[in-house]
Amino acid sequence: MLCFGDMKKDIHPKEYRDVIFEDSTSGKRFLIASTVSATKTDKWEDGKQYPVFHVEISSASHPFYTGTAKTIDTAGRVDKFKKRAAAAKPKAAKTKK
């Protein structure tokens, strides 16, 4: 019988290790086992170095979990949309003859 925390041998990828996931919106960090590739490392609360992977949104910043709605625009998508919408000319209404 497996206890919580025990893993079966030889079923996980070799890259399976603890990774720090950092929420770019809230700054909250989570230490979770993952196979995601990361180029940076940072020190965790236990003093050990772990790979760091940045995410745009997590449970710490998602409106469903926080109960607050806010616009998250890390890539400038909202501004691009507003510029396109402002530049678009309204179509003239067709008149019936």
C-alpha positions as CSV (number, residue, x, y, z in Angstrom):
1,M,0.0,0.0,0.0
2,L,1.3,3.5,-0.9
3,C,1.3,6.2,1.6
4,F,0.8,9.9,0.6
5,G,4.1,11.1,-0.8
6,D,5.4,7.7,-1.9
7,M,5.8,7.3,-5.7
8,K,5.9,4.1,-7.7
9,K,9.4,3.4,-9.2
10,D,10.2,4.0,-12.8
11,I,6.9,5.5,-13.9
12,H,7.8,9.2,-13.8
13,P,10.0,11.1,-16.3
14,K,13.6,11.7,-15.3
15,E,13.0,15.5,-15.4
16,Y,10.3,15.2,-12.6
17,R,11.5,17.4,-9.8
18,D,10.3,20.3,-7.6
19,V,9.8,23.6,-9.4
20,I,8.9,27.0,-8.1
21,F,5.9,28.4,-10.0
22,E,5.8,32.2,-9.6
23,D,2.6,34.1,-10.5
24,S,3.6,37.3,-12.4
25,T,0.4,39.0,-11.4
26,S,0.3,38.5,-7.7
27,G,3.9,37.6,-6.9
28,K,2.8,34.5,-5.1
29,R,5.1,31.4,-5.4
30,F,4.3,27.7,-5.2
31,L,6.7,24.7,-4.9
32,I,5.2,21.9,-7.0
33,A,6.7,18.8,-8.6
34,S,6.7,19.1,-12.4
35,T,8.5,18.3,-15.6
36,V,8.3,21.8,-17.0
37,S,11.6,23.2,-18.3
38,A,13.0,26.3,-16.7
39,T,16.2,28.3,-17.2
40,K,16.3,30.3,-14.0
41,T,16.7,29.1,-10.4
42,D,16.0,30.7,-7.1
43,K,16.1,29.9,-3.4
44,W,13.0,28.5,-1.7
45,E,12.0,28.9,2.0
46,D,13.9,25.8,2.9
47,G,17.2,27.3,1.6
48,K,17.5,25.0,-1.4
49,Q,17.8,26.1,-5.0
50,Y,15.0,25.1,-7.4
51,P,14.1,25.9,-11.0
52,V,11.7,28.8,-11.4
53,F,8.8,28.9,-14.0
54,H,6.7,32.1,-14.4
55,V,3.0,31.9,-15.0
56,E,0.7,34.8,-15.9
57,I,-2.2,33.6,-13.7
58,S,-2.7,31.1,-10.8
59,S,-5.2,30.5,-8.0
60,A,-3.6,33.5,-6.2
61,S,-4.7,35.9,-8.9
62,H,-7.6,34.2,-10.8
63,P,-10.9,36.0,-10.3
64,F,-12.7,32.7,-9.5
65,Y,-10.5,32.2,-6.4
66,T,-9.9,35.8,-5.4
67,G,-13.5,37.1,-5.9
68,T,-12.2,40.2,-7.6
69,A,-12.1,40.9,-11.3
70,K,-9.2,42.7,-12.9
71,T,-7.7,43.0,-16.4
72,I,-4.4,41.2,-16.8
73,D,-2.6,42.3,-19.9
74,T,1.0,41.3,-19.9
75,A,1.3,41.2,-23.7
76,G,-0.5,44.5,-24.6
77,R,-3.4,42.6,-26.2
78,V,-6.0,44.9,-24.7
79,D,-4.3,48.1,-26.1
80,K,-3.9,46.5,-29.5
81,F,-7.6,45.6,-29.6
82,K,-8.6,49.1,-28.6
83,K,-6.4,50.7,-31.3
84,R,-7.9,48.3,-34.0
85,A,-11.5,49.1,-32.7
86,A,-10.9,52.8,-32.8
87,A,-9.4,52.7,-36.3
88,A,-12.2,50.6,-37.7
89,K,-14.8,52.7,-39.5
90,P,-18.4,52.0,-38.7
91,K,-20.2,50.5,-41.7
92,A,-22.9,52.7,-43.2
93,A,-26.4,51.3,-42.7
94,K,-28.0,50.1,-45.9
95,T,-31.2,51.9,-46.9
96,K,-34.1,50.0,-48.6
97,K,-35.2,51.2,-52.0
